Amino acid sequence: MQEEAVRWSIKVSKDTDLTLRSYLGARGAKSGAPAKFIEEPVRRRVLQCTVQDIRARNTDTDPEEIQRIVDEAVSEVRAERRAKQKAG
């Protein structure tokens, strides 16, 4: 399934633009390459920020309690997968 693209309007320095386009052009990249080039780092940064927020929120939580919650969630997902595999 292909995701619907959304247009962004962003500003970068002319030097950054030329550097990126030169880099991508030297590798034979096509017209949509700058967008594809920045999508992965944006996703990675959002994930990093999310992890930082969760860690800050759970600073005072007992690590054993967090592990218990994680173990419980993993067990539930595994049970659901096994049930789907048996049904399918």
MDAnalysis code that builds the backbone (N, CA, C; Angstrom):
import MDAnalysis as mda
import numpy as np

u = mda.Universe.empty(264, n_residues=88, atom_resindex=np.repeat(np.arange(88), 3), trajectory=True)
u.add_TopologyAttr("name", ["N", "CA", "C"] * 88)
u.add_TopologyAttr("resid", np.arange(1, 89))
u.add_TopologyAttr("resname", ["MET", "GLN", "GLU", "GLU", "ALA", "VAL", "ARG", "TRP", "SER", "ILE", "LYS", "VAL", "SER", "LYS", "ASP", "THR", "ASP", "LEU", "THR", "LEU", "ARG", "SER", "TYR", "LEU", "GLY", "ALA", "ARG", "GLY", "ALA", "LYS", "SER", "GLY", "ALA", "PRO", "ALA", "LYS", "PHE", "ILE", "GLU", "GLU", "PRO", "VAL", "ARG", "ARG", "ARG", "VAL", "LEU", "GLN", "CYS", "THR", "VAL", "GLN", "ASP", "ILE", "ARG", "ALA", "ARG", "ASN", "THR", "ASP", "THR", "ASP", "PRO", "GLU", "GLU", "ILE", "GLN", "ARG", "ILE", "VAL", "ASP", "GLU", "ALA", "VAL", "SER", "GLU", "VAL", "ARG", "ALA", "GLU", "ARG", "ARG", "ALA", "LYS", "GLN", "LYS", "ALA", "GLY"])
u.atoms.positions = np.array([
    [0.843, -1.174, 0.000],
    [0.000, 0.000, 0.000],
    [0.891, 1.241, 0.000],
    [0.658, 2.143, -0.928],
    [1.458, 3.348, -1.048],
    [0.807, 4.487, -0.270],
    [1.623, 5.221, 0.480],
    [1.105, 6.333, 1.265],
    [0.882, 7.546, 0.384],
    [-0.106, 8.336, 0.742],
    [-0.376, 9.574, 0.026],
    [0.686, 10.604, 0.410],
    [1.247, 11.258, -0.591],
    [2.278, 12.265, -0.337],
    [1.629, 13.601, 0.037],
    [2.320, 14.343, 0.887],
    [1.885, 15.672, 1.312],
    [3.010, 16.639, 0.988],
    [2.670, 17.780, 0.441],
    [3.681, 18.771, 0.080],
    [4.029, 19.632, 1.280],
    [5.324, 19.803, 1.512],
    [5.832, 20.685, 2.555],
    [6.454, 21.899, 1.897],
    [6.368, 23.013, 2.568],
    [7.106, 24.208, 2.143],
    [8.117, 24.501, 3.244],
    [9.375, 24.291, 2.931],
    [10.431, 24.550, 3.913],
    [11.487, 25.439, 3.280],
    [12.227, 26.108, 4.127],
    [13.314, 26.960, 3.642],
    [14.623, 26.431, 4.195],
    [15.600, 26.322, 3.316],
    [16.965, 25.971, 3.701],
    [17.893, 26.961, 3.019],
    [19.113, 27.016, 3.492],
    [20.065, 27.928, 2.867],
    [20.356, 27.482, 1.433],
    [20.747, 28.428, 0.620],
    [21.085, 28.112, -0.770],
    [22.238, 27.111, -0.812],
    [23.197, 27.277, 0.094],
    [24.340, 26.363, 0.155],
    [23.885, 24.930, 0.452],
    [22.963, 24.771, 1.406],
    [22.443, 23.445, 1.738],
    [21.721, 22.845, 0.540],
    [20.921, 23.641, -0.140],
    [20.195, 23.176, -1.314],
    [21.158, 22.690, -2.396],
    [22.156, 23.502, -2.688],
    [23.120, 23.133, -3.727],
    [23.929, 21.899, -3.337],
    [24.309, 21.829, -2.080],
    [25.069, 20.680, -1.606],
    [24.258, 19.396, -1.743],
    [23.001, 19.441, -1.310],
    [22.150, 18.254, -1.397],
    [21.895, 17.866, -2.850],
    [21.551, 18.833, -3.680],
    [21.259, 18.529, -5.082],
    [22.505, 17.998, -5.804],
    [23.667, 18.548, -5.475],
    [24.911, 18.048, -6.078],
    [25.179, 16.615, -5.637],
    [25.001, 16.364, -4.364],
    [25.213, 15.028, -3.823],
    [24.282, 14.020, -4.495],
    [23.004, 14.353, -4.551],
    [22.033, 13.443, -5.147],
    [22.235, 13.303, -6.655],
    [22.549, 14.414, -7.330],
    [22.772, 14.379, -8.768],
    [23.951, 13.509, -9.140],
    [24.990, 13.532, -8.326],
    [26.174, 12.726, -8.594],
    [25.872, 11.228, -8.485],
    [24.767, 10.916, -7.820],
    [24.376, 9.518, -7.662],
    [23.208, 9.140, -8.568],
    [22.901, 10.014, -9.510],
    [21.854, 9.724, -10.487],
    [20.444, 9.780, -9.940],
    [20.257, 10.509, -8.849],
    [18.927, 10.603, -8.239],
    [17.970, 11.380, -9.130],
    [16.686, 11.085, -8.971],
    [15.657, 11.724, -9.783],
    [15.016, 12.892, -9.042],
    [13.982, 13.479, -9.629],
    [13.409, 14.734, -9.124],
    [12.862, 14.665, -7.697],
    [12.308, 13.565, -7.252],
    [11.758, 13.487, -5.900],
    [12.776, 13.127, -4.843],
    [14.030, 13.055, -5.229],
    [15.080, 12.586, -4.320],
    [15.264, 13.426, -3.062],
    [15.219, 14.768, -3.132],
    [15.394, 15.524, -1.881],
    [14.348, 15.167, -0.823],
    [13.106, 14.994, -1.231],
    [12.061, 14.639, -0.273],
    [12.329, 13.268, 0.330],
    [12.688, 12.318, -0.501],
    [12.978, 10.970, -0.001],
    [14.199, 10.988, 0.913],
    [15.168, 11.839, 0.574],
    [16.400, 11.930, 1.344],
    [16.127, 12.413, 2.770],
    [15.202, 13.362, 2.943],
    [14.961, 13.915, 4.275],
    [13.904, 13.149, 5.076],
    [13.105, 12.322, 4.419],
    [12.030, 11.641, 5.148],
    [12.561, 10.708, 6.231],
    [13.563, 9.904, 5.936],
    [14.084, 8.964, 6.934],
    [14.662, 9.681, 8.158],
    [15.522, 10.707, 7.980],
    [16.028, 11.399, 9.173],
    [14.923, 12.080, 9.991],
    [13.877, 12.567, 9.326],
    [12.769, 13.181, 10.058],
    [12.076, 12.126, 10.917],
    [11.813, 10.961, 10.334],
    [11.187, 9.880, 11.099],
    [12.066, 9.464, 12.279],
    [13.365, 9.364, 12.034],
    [14.305, 8.969, 13.085],
    [14.303, 9.992, 14.224],
    [14.285, 11.275, 13.879],
    [14.311, 12.334, 14.894],
    [13.022, 12.348, 15.714],
    [11.892, 12.134, 15.056],
    [10.622, 12.071, 15.782],
    [10.651, 10.903, 16.767],
    [11.171, 9.760, 16.343],
    [11.288, 8.610, 17.234],
    [12.198, 8.935, 18.417],
    [13.338, 9.569, 18.163],
    [14.256, 9.943, 19.247],
    [13.575, 10.866, 20.255],
    [12.851, 11.855, 19.761],
    [12.149, 12.791, 20.650],
    [11.076, 12.077, 21.461],
    [10.374, 11.157, 20.828],
    [9.340, 10.390, 21.523],
    [9.953, 9.560, 22.643],
    [11.070, 8.899, 22.363],
    [11.758, 8.090, 23.377],
    [12.227, 8.977, 24.527],
    [12.782, 10.143, 24.214],
    [13.222, 11.070, 25.266],
    [12.053, 11.499, 26.143],
    [10.921, 11.806, 25.512],
    [9.732, 12.204, 26.274],
    [9.262, 11.088, 27.197],
    [9.248, 9.867, 26.687],
    [8.808, 8.726, 27.493],
    [9.774, 8.487, 28.646],
    [11.068, 8.580, 28.371],
    [12.058, 8.389, 29.445],
    [11.890, 9.453, 30.529],
    [11.689, 10.702, 30.120],
    [11.512, 11.788, 31.092],
    [10.245, 11.566, 31.924],
    [9.191, 11.119, 31.266],
    [7.923, 10.883, 31.950],
    [8.033, 9.730, 32.955],
    [8.917, 8.771, 32.676],
    [9.027, 7.580, 33.517],
    [10.255, 7.574, 34.423],
    [10.864, 8.728, 34.603],
    [12.080, 8.820, 35.423],
    [11.884, 8.242, 36.817],
    [10.736, 8.502, 37.409],
    [10.497, 8.055, 38.782],
    [9.808, 6.693, 38.863],
    [9.617, 6.044, 37.736],
    [8.954, 4.742, 37.728],
    [9.969, 3.636, 37.978],
    [9.578, 2.670, 38.759],
    [10.431, 1.527, 39.088],
    [10.752, 0.746, 37.810],
    [12.042, 0.512, 37.514],
    [12.421, -0.230, 36.306],
    [11.791, -1.620, 36.228],
    [11.610, -2.261, 37.354],
    [10.979, -3.580, 37.346],
    [9.514, -3.486, 36.924],
    [8.844, -2.422, 37.309],
    [7.453, -2.212, 36.907],
    [7.371, -1.982, 35.395],
    [8.293, -1.194, 34.867],
    [8.332, -0.968, 33.419],
    [8.572, -2.285, 32.696],
    [9.500, -3.089, 33.179],
    [9.785, -4.383, 32.549],
    [8.562, -5.292, 32.599],
    [7.840, -5.280, 33.718],
    [6.627, -6.094, 33.843],
    [5.591, -5.670, 32.803],
    [5.421, -4.365, 32.612],
    [4.464, -3.847, 31.636],
    [4.873, -4.248, 30.221],
    [6.166, -4.123, 29.917],
    [6.670, -4.501, 28.589],
    [6.470, -5.993, 28.355],
    [6.832, -6.814, 29.337],
    [6.678, -8.263, 29.204],
    [5.218, -8.650, 28.975],
    [4.328, -7.991, 29.688],
    [2.893, -8.265, 29.544],
    [2.412, -7.907, 28.139],
    [2.835, -6.755, 27.638],
    [2.427, -6.326, 26.292],
    [2.977, -7.276, 25.227],
    [4.223, -7.674, 25.371],
    [4.829, -8.601, 24.405],
    [4.091, -9.937, 24.432],
    [3.744, -10.420, 25.595],
    [3.010, -11.682, 25.704],
    [1.652, -11.592, 25.017],
    [0.962, -10.470, 25.191],
    [-0.337, -10.279, 24.548],
    [-0.212, -10.286, 23.027],
    [0.782, -9.578, 22.509],
    [0.983, -9.524, 21.060],
    [1.329, -10.896, 20.520],
    [2.189, -11.616, 21.201],
    [2.564, -12.958, 20.753],
    [1.353, -13.893, 20.764],
    [0.520, -13.787, 21.777],
    [-0.674, -14.625, 21.848],
    [-1.621, -14.306, 20.691],
    [-1.767, -13.027, 20.375],
    [-2.616, -12.629, 19.249],
    [-2.069, -13.175, 17.932],
    [-0.752, -13.100, 17.756],
    [-0.131, -13.622, 16.529],
    [-0.326, -15.126, 16.394],
    [-0.132, -15.837, 17.498],
    [-0.327, -17.294, 17.466],
    [-1.768, -17.634, 17.108],
    [-2.705, -16.888, 17.668],
    [-4.121, -17.134, 17.389],
    [-4.424, -16.870, 15.903],
    [-3.850, -15.820, 15.347],
    [-4.054, -15.507, 13.931],
    [-3.425, -16.571, 13.047],
    [-2.243, -17.071, 13.426],
    [-1.573, -18.105, 12.634],
    [-2.372, -19.402, 12.639],
    [-2.945, -19.748, 13.773],
    [-3.749, -20.965, 13.866],
    [-5.033, -20.823, 13.048],
    [-5.602, -19.611, 13.057],
    [-6.839, -19.370, 12.320],
    [-6.594, -19.296, 10.816],
    [-5.414, -18.839, 10.411],
    [-5.096, -18.630, 9.001],
    [-4.353, -19.762, 8.449],
])
